[in-house]
Amino acid sequence: MDPRFIDDLARRLSAAVPQGLLAVGRDLEDNFKAVLQSGLAKLDLVTRQEFDVQAGVLRRTREKLEALEAKVAALEKELRSSTGVTGSTG
């Protein structure tokens, strides 16, 4: 998680505090930042780059699986036609 994002979010939250509490604004901003960092650290997050890499791996794996399924189906069809067996067992 980008620290600048957390800083910006903490600033926005402290800016939303009513005007009468501005004296404690900096403390609130620091507290907001600490709470956000703690909460986000507990989440099991991955970077966009890691997600994209894993999505690519999954896509290639699916493509290979589909190719293998087609090959098995063709081999089964060939086997049935060469042995005269009809129907499928699975």
Buried (B, 14 or more C-beta within 10 A) or exposed (E): EEEEEBBEBBBEBBEEBEEEEEEEBEEBBEBBBEEBBEEEEEEEEEEEEEEEEEEEEEEEEEEEEEEEEEEEEEEBEEEEEEEEEEEEEE
